[in-house]
C-alpha cells in the first residue's frame, strides 16, 4: 500500500490548477528529474485553538524564492498566488493539520545540462504527517550516529538553497544510520566539524548555554532553528548561533537536540555509543520544547505574526 492510500488527500495544485491527486504527472524526461535541479520547502499547518494555522509560512516562502536565485529559476507565480493556492488546497481537503510541500523544478524541454529556456513547473501538495522521528522520540529522544558521509561545503554547492538534488547526501547518511540501528545521522563538514543532521539542525547545551553551528559550516539555516534561537533568548538563555562544534564535543555535551519542520524539537539521547547526559530529555531541551509547542498550539498569544490562519 502506498503511504498516501489511507489518507484523505485528493488534490494537488500543479502549474496553476487544482488536479486530482493521482493525475499530478510530469514527463519522465523532465530536466529536474535527471539533474536534481529543483527547490522545495517543508512547512507545517497546526490545528490550534484558533483553528488551522500555517507556521512561519512567509519565512518559508521567502526561502523558497531565494533558493531559486542561484539556479536563475523563475517561479512564475507570486507569493500571493502560492499563498492563496495553499490555503485553498487545505480547505478543499478539510485538513486541520498537515505537512505542506511546495516544489519547483525545471520541466520537460531538452536534456542538455543548461536549463536555459526550460519551463519551470511548480506544485504544492499537503497531507497529514506525524512527527518525523516518531511521537515517542519527542519525550524519550533518539539514538544517532556520526555518518561517514560528509556534508557539502558552500563553495561546492549553494547550501543556503533548499535544493532537491542535494538531499542525496542526506539519504545516504540517513540510510547508513538506519542500517546500523540508529534513528538518524549527524553529518560533519569537510573540515570535520559538526554541520547538521540528515534533515535537521542541531543544538548542543553545555553549562546552561546553547550552541548551534553557523551556516558557514555547511548547513541550511532552518526556520525552526531560528525559532528556537528566538525563544531561547526570550527565556534568558545565552545562545551561540555561530558556533564551531567538533565531533568530540558532541560526546561530552550535557544535552543535544535536533530542530526542523519535520522533526520539530527532538532530543538526542545517544551519539554512536556515548550516552548524552542522563540518557533522556534534558531540562533545558524540555523547557524549550514546551515553549515551542505552546506557541504552535496558540496556548499563548506570543508571536502571532508567525502564523497564517487558514
Secondary structure, DSSP 8 states (H G I E B T S, - for coil): --TTTTS---EEEETTEEEEGGG----TT-HHHHH--EEE--EEEEEETTEEEEETHHHHHHHHHHHHHTTT----S-HHHHHHHHHHHHHHTT-SSEEEEEEEEE-SS--SS--TT--EEEEEEEE----TT-TTHHHH-EEEEEEEEE---TTTS-TTS-BTTTHHHHHHHHHHHHHTT-SEEEEE-TTSBEEEESSSEEEEEETTEEEEE-GGGT----HHHHHHHHHHHHTT--EEEEE--BHHHHHT-SEEEEEETTTEEEEEEEETTEE-TTSS--HHHHHHHHHHHHHHTTSS-TTGGGEEE-
